[in-house]
Structure formats: structure tokens, C-alpha cells
Amino acid sequence: MGKDKLRKFAENLTFDNMVQPAFDEMFRRDHPLKGRWGADFFGRIRIGNSTDNTSSPGNAMGEVSGADNGVSNIPLVLELGCGKGEYTVGLGAANQAQQDTTNKVQQDTTNKVQQGGGGKNIHGKNIHGKNFHDISSPGKNVLDTTSSGKNFLGIDIKGARMWRGAKTAGAMGLANVGFLRTRIEFINSFFAPGEVSEIWITFPDPQLKKGREKKRLTSPVFLAYYARFLASDGVIHLKTDSRELHDYTLRVIEANSLPLHAASADVYNDGDLQAANPELTTVQTTYERRFLAEGKPITYLRFGLGDRTQFEMVYDE
Ligand SMILES: C[S@@+](CC[C@H](N)C(=O)[O-])C[C@H]1O[C@@H](n2cnc3c(N)ncnc32)[C@H](O)[C@@H]1O
């Protein structure tokens, strides 16, 4: 094995934002993080020595806390076969920036109300009270920095590739981004029912050889795994250069009457889709850049699993 790979493997062991479970921690059993990713993993990522913990969905900048802090209910987004984790980091950074802006607007609003209001009651509530609720959105606490935040977890078996994503996320101070090194076949050991809100499958091996349908990450075999932890309104994104895999997945969707939310045979020439989903072209993966350089169209599907738990198998014609 090359020196560079060994160096990355060694550094991976020092990263707070990467989990590399031992075989006996997850083979035919639940991993301790199952159902606990928000509180026990993202809630404990250290991203430097800053004491400002207001902007992180993980809520643990510079300190480790055993407390849940309300982070266990934050939606969890997976990227399967993430490689260097471009979607995990890209979506995590965008979500973090959105959170920071929301928090700043909320903080400015709170400050203005407090300065201008002189502590008087607004609509019967004391604005200096710790439990001040935003009057424009009932039930939402303006000081709650975790709402609408998301956590992002890249999954792959290749540690040297994920090193890149984990290193970048750490350098960017993203406490809402992490990586899990495991085979996707073991995925049900890691996530509890409803724990995952979205799955991104980015440029997976299309497994086009005869008889390999069950190995495809959008085959009914894998959809049945995902159905065990995807929230009922959860979605699956498939981005691929393989027209065959795109068409196969469409046939799986049709055979199982699954809700199809978006489909494109050429994302970079689909203005409407891009306008509504800028992350489809602003984030590019390593493999994607290679395919684009070869002039290949990039396809996209977004679909749900409805309330299905069992799926009709689909084979190549
Ligand atoms: C073609 S690469 C795409 C990587 C990345 N998503 C990209 O677009 O650049 C497929 C990735 O899936 C990973 N992979 C394939 N089968 C896997 C499995 N069963 N479990 C975990 N990772 C797997 C490989 O290690 C590889 O990094």
C-alpha cells in the first residue's frame, strides 16, 4: 500500500467527524449510533476552539457535551458511495450558511425588539423572558438555533477517498458534516426507522453486467434496506452518467408505483430543473467532472418510497 494512503488512514483515526466501525460492532447487530446520530455523533464533533456555538446544528463547537441539546431530531441526509464526499460537504456548507443567515436575522430582530421595546410586553409576552417565542411563527422559539438545520453523512468503504471530505469539512468548520466507513450492505445496522430524511446516490457503479441487478444501489433489494429507515416523506436522489442505470431505476419506480418527483435525462441542459435545484449543478463530484469532460450527459431522478416496505424485483430485459 502506498505511503500516501497509509498517511490518510492514520489521519482518519484522529478525525472527530469520521466513524469507522469494527466488524463486530455492526455485523448482524445494531451499532450504538443507530437512532443516536444527532446527539452522539454530530453533537460531539469538535471543530476548533471557538466558543461560539450558536451557528452549528451539531451544537458542539470546541466542546464535548453528553447532553442531547435537542439535536437528535435534526434531519439526517446520507450520501451513499460518497467517494470524496462532494455532496456531503457541499450540501452541509450550504445548510450551514443558511442557518447562519437565519440565526443572524433572528438575533438582529430580537436585539431590535429588545432595544426598542424596553422590556415591555408584546402580545402579552415578556420579551426578555428566556422562552420568548417569535410572534410571526407560533410555536417557534427565535433563539432556537437548531431548527431547520440538517446533518449530512457520507458513506463509503474507501477510507482514503473519504479522508478528503472529512479533512475539508474540518477545515471549513462544518459540525453538521460527517463520514461513515462501511459497506452499504450493512446500512440497516446504523439507522433507526424514520431517522433519515434524504438519500443522495451520486454516480454509483452502475453494475451493468448481466445478472448484477441486485447489486445496483437503486435495485429493489437496496430500496427495501432504505425503506427501513427513510422517513415517510423522505426522498432519494440519483445522479448518474449511466443512461442504463437511470432507465433501470425508472422501471423500478414504475413497477413499484413509487412517487416520482423529478426526472431529467440531461441536468446541464434543463434550465427549469437547475433553477429549482441549483445544487444539481453547483455541486460536482470527482466522477461527475470526469464524465462532463468526456461530454456525457448527467441524468437525475428524485423519488420517494411511499409507504412501501417490500418491492417488486426488476431485471434487465
Ligand atoms: C464511481 S465511485 C463515485 C464516487 C463519488 N460519489 C463521485 O461521484 O465521485 C463509487 C463509490 O462507491 C463506493 N462503493 C461502491 N460499492 C460500495 C459498497 N457496497 N459499500 C460502500 N461503498 C461502495 C466506492 O468505494 C466508490 O467510492
The ligand as an SDF file (V2000), in Angstrom:
LIG
                    3D

 27 29  0  0  0  0  0  0  0  0999 V2000
  -17.9520    5.5050   -9.0140 C   0  0  0  0  0  0  0  0  0  0  0  0
  -17.4950    5.9650   -7.4160 S   0  0  0  0  0  0  0  0  0  0  0  0
  -18.3690    7.5010   -7.1650 C   0  0  0  0  0  0  0  0  0  0  0  0
  -17.7850    8.3020   -6.0240 C   0  0  0  0  0  0  0  0  0  0  0  0
  -18.4240    9.6780   -5.8120 C   0  0  0  0  0  0  0  0  0  0  0  0
  -19.8140    9.5730   -5.4670 N   0  0  0  0  0  0  0  0  0  0  0  0
  -18.2560   10.5260   -7.0340 C   0  0  0  0  0  0  0  0  0  0  0  0
  -19.2580   10.7630   -7.7340 O   0  0  0  0  0  0  0  0  0  0  0  0
  -17.1460   10.9940   -7.2890 O   0  0  0  0  0  0  0  0  0  0  0  0
  -18.4560    4.8280   -6.4480 C   0  0  0  0  0  0  0  0  0  0  0  0
  -18.1080    4.8480   -4.9870 C   0  0  0  0  0  0  0  0  0  0  0  0
  -18.9570    3.9290   -4.3080 O   0  0  0  0  0  0  0  0  0  0  0  0
  -18.2020    3.2060   -3.3670 C   0  0  0  0  0  0  0  0  0  0  0  0
  -18.8730    1.9090   -3.1780 N   0  0  0  0  0  0  0  0  0  0  0  0
  -19.2030    1.0350   -4.1540 C   0  0  0  0  0  0  0  0  0  0  0  0
  -19.8470   -0.0130   -3.6280 N   0  0  0  0  0  0  0  0  0  0  0  0
  -19.9190    0.1910   -2.2940 C   0  0  0  0  0  0  0  0  0  0  0  0
  -20.4710   -0.5350   -1.1990 C   0  0  0  0  0  0  0  0  0  0  0  0
  -21.0670   -1.6870   -1.3910 N   0  0  0  0  0  0  0  0  0  0  0  0
  -20.3720   -0.0020    0.0310 N   0  0  0  0  0  0  0  0  0  0  0  0
  -19.7520    1.1850    0.2330 C   0  0  0  0  0  0  0  0  0  0  0  0
  -19.2160    1.9210   -0.7660 N   0  0  0  0  0  0  0  0  0  0  0  0
  -19.3000    1.4380   -2.0060 C   0  0  0  0  0  0  0  0  0  0  0  0
  -16.8140    3.0890   -3.9530 C   0  0  0  0  0  0  0  0  0  0  0  0
  -15.8410    2.8900   -2.9460 O   0  0  0  0  0  0  0  0  0  0  0  0
  -16.6640    4.4220   -4.6670 C   0  0  0  0  0  0  0  0  0  0  0  0
  -16.0470    5.4070   -3.8640 O   0  0  0  0  0  0  0  0  0  0  0  0
  1  2  1  0
  2  3  1  0
  2 10  1  0
  3  4  1  0
  4  5  1  0
  5  6  1  0
  5  7  1  0
  7  8  2  0
  7  9  1  0
 10 11  1  0
 11 12  1  0
 11 26  1  0
 12 13  1  0
 13 14  1  0
 13 24  1  0
 14 15  1  0
 14 23  1  0
 15 16  2  0
 16 17  1  0
 17 18  1  0
 17 23  2  0
 18 19  1  0
 18 20  2  0
 20 21  1  0
 21 22  2  0
 22 23  1  0
 24 25  1  0
 24 26  1  0
 26 27  1  0
M  CHG  2   2   1   9  -1
M  END
$$$$
